[in-house]
Amino acid sequence: MQPHPLFTLLRTLGAWAVALLLFFPLGWLFLTAFKTELQAIAVPPLFVFEPTLDNFAEVQRRSDYLLYARNSLITSLGSTVLGLLIAAPAAYSMAFFRTKRTRDILMWMLSTKMMPAVGALVPIYVLAQSAGMLDSLSALTIVFTLSNLPIMVWMLYTSYKDIPNEILEAARMDGASLWTEFRHVVLPLSVGGLASCGLLCLVLSWNEAFWALNLVSAKAGTLATLISQYSSPEGLFWAKLSAASLMAIAPIVVFGWFSQKQLVQGLTFGAVK
């Protein structure tokens, strides 16, 4: 039965309205980045103006953008790779060697994501300070890894559950060891899940601001640290803040655009089960 044309029209208009609402903050950020400070705070807001690149030049002059971008790249890639190295065998064990406590462990891991990050700030800060790892990329990489690990284990667990047991049983009958089974059977069959998991956690690590602002400063600061520099007791420099924000999100937005299929797949793993 075909839907009524009016219903189709309303559904389309509703979808466009939601899309515009979601896109508006990013679009307004883009416009503000090319305004002067006076134009950025003008009332009513200016939609027609002469764009300028002064804000981007000022951001680069005041801060070494490439240094912050490099730190973000190192911590994001490092935490993603480290997380996959831990989560892949952990999820394999839970998916194919279940015990009566497996479900409880999975739920406990997921419940840790419900705790506010500020609740763990003091102990993690003290541990990093005691280990001499404050303001270091290694500390940030470890924290990012631990923060994303529950999501990674759950995603890979769901991905592994889609592998037919008959394939694993055939490998075991041929004399495959656990390592051979994991390396030559499970991993090749779950490449899509591994890619989706890695891409999603890369994005989450890149966008993480709380830990970056509390554990590191100028030496190991990420792009979140760069953005925070344009908030001062005298007020916000809206144009420069927008320029810094645009420079921070541009790489991950472009990356997400080209990998959106894998990201959507990762976010919807197990949604129909």
SVG drawing of the C-alpha trace seen along z (x, -y; Angstrom):
<svg xmlns="http://www.w3.org/2000/svg" viewBox="-3 -46 61 79">
<polyline fill="none" stroke="black" stroke-width="0.4" points="0.0,0.0 1.4,-3.3 1.6,-6.1 -0.6,-9.1 1.2,-11.9 0.5,-14.4 2.2,-12.0 5.2,-11.7 5.4,-15.5 5.2,-16.0 7.8,-13.3 10.2,-14.9 9.7,-18.4 10.2,-17.0 13.4,-15.3 14.7,-18.6 13.7,-20.5 15.7,-18.2 18.7,-18.2 18.7,-22.0 18.5,-22.2 21.5,-19.8 23.5,-21.6 22.8,-25.2 25.4,-25.3 28.1,-24.1 27.0,-26.5 26.9,-29.4 30.4,-28.4 31.7,-28.5 30.3,-31.9 31.5,-33.4 35.0,-32.1 35.3,-34.5 34.0,-37.6 35.7,-40.2 35.1,-40.3 32.7,-43.3 30.8,-41.5 30.6,-38.3 28.7,-40.1 26.6,-42.3 22.9,-42.6 21.0,-41.7 23.4,-39.0 25.1,-39.6 24.6,-37.1 26.1,-39.3 29.7,-40.5 33.1,-40.7 34.9,-37.5 38.4,-37.7 41.1,-35.1 42.6,-37.2 41.2,-34.9 42.9,-31.9 46.2,-33.7 45.8,-34.9 45.2,-31.4 48.3,-30.1 50.3,-33.1 49.2,-32.7 49.3,-28.9 51.2,-26.2 48.2,-24.6 50.2,-21.8 51.6,-20.8 48.1,-20.5 46.9,-18.6 49.8,-16.2 49.0,-15.6 45.4,-14.9 46.4,-12.5 48.9,-10.6 46.5,-10.2 43.6,-9.3 45.4,-6.7 47.4,-5.4 44.3,-4.9 42.4,-3.3 45.2,-0.8 45.8,0.0 42.1,0.4 41.7,2.8 44.7,4.9 42.9,5.3 39.3,5.4 39.6,7.9 40.9,10.9 38.6,10.0 35.5,9.9 36.6,13.2 36.8,14.9 33.4,13.6 31.8,14.5 33.0,18.0 33.9,19.2 30.9,17.9 30.5,18.6 27.5,17.9 29.2,14.6 29.9,13.3 26.7,11.3 27.2,9.8 30.8,8.8 29.6,7.2 26.8,5.2 29.3,4.1 31.7,2.9 28.9,0.9 27.7,-0.5 31.1,-2.2 30.2,-4.5 27.3,-5.8 29.6,-7.2 30.4,-10.9 34.0,-11.4 34.5,-14.0 33.9,-11.2 37.1,-9.5 39.2,-12.7 40.9,-12.9 42.1,-9.3 43.3,-9.3 45.0,-12.7 46.8,-11.4 47.9,-8.2 49.2,-10.2 51.0,-12.6 52.6,-9.8 53.8,-8.1 55.2,-11.4 52.8,-11.3 51.0,-14.6 51.0,-16.6 52.1,-13.7 50.7,-12.0 51.1,-8.6 48.8,-9.4 46.2,-10.8 46.4,-7.8 45.9,-5.4 42.9,-7.3 41.3,-7.5 41.8,-3.8 40.2,-2.9 37.4,-5.3 36.5,-3.7 37.3,-0.1 33.8,0.9 32.3,-0.4 34.9,1.4 34.4,4.7 30.7,4.5 30.9,3.7 33.4,6.5 31.5,8.9 28.4,8.2 30.4,8.5 31.9,11.9 28.5,13.2 27.6,13.0 30.2,15.5 28.7,19.0 29.9,21.5 30.2,24.1 33.2,22.3 35.0,22.3 34.1,26.0 35.5,26.9 38.8,25.0 39.1,26.8 38.5,30.2 41.4,29.4 43.6,28.9 43.6,25.1 44.9,23.7 43.1,20.8 45.7,18.4 45.3,19.8 41.6,19.7 41.6,16.1 44.1,14.9 43.2,16.7 39.4,17.3 37.8,14.8 39.8,11.6 39.4,12.0 35.7,12.6 35.2,9.5 37.2,7.0 34.1,4.8 33.4,4.8 37.0,4.0 37.1,1.1 33.8,-0.3 34.9,0.0 38.3,-1.6 36.7,-4.5 34.2,-5.2 36.7,-5.2 39.1,-7.4 36.3,-10.0 35.5,-9.7 39.1,-10.1 39.6,-13.1 36.6,-14.9 37.4,-14.1 37.8,-17.4 37.3,-16.7 40.5,-14.6 42.5,-16.7 41.7,-19.9 42.4,-18.3 45.4,-16.1 47.6,-18.0 48.5,-21.6 50.7,-23.2 53.2,-20.4 50.9,-17.6 47.7,-19.6 45.3,-18.5 43.0,-20.6 40.5,-20.8 43.2,-22.6 43.7,-25.0 40.1,-25.9 40.0,-26.6 42.7,-29.2 40.2,-31.6 38.1,-31.8 39.4,-34.4 38.2,-36.3 37.6,-39.3 35.1,-37.3 35.0,-35.1 36.6,-36.1 33.8,-34.6 35.4,-35.0 38.8,-33.6 37.1,-30.9 35.1,-29.9 38.2,-29.9 40.0,-27.7 37.0,-25.4 36.7,-25.1 40.4,-24.2 40.0,-21.6 36.9,-19.9 37.7,-20.2 40.0,-17.1 37.6,-14.8 34.5,-16.1 36.2,-15.4 37.3,-12.0 33.8,-11.2 32.3,-12.2 34.4,-9.7 33.9,-6.9 30.2,-7.6 29.1,-4.1 31.4,-2.3 30.6,-4.7 26.8,-4.1 27.4,-0.4 29.4,-0.6 26.8,-2.6 24.0,-0.2 25.7,3.1 23.2,5.4 20.3,2.9 18.1,5.5 18.8,8.3"/>
</svg>
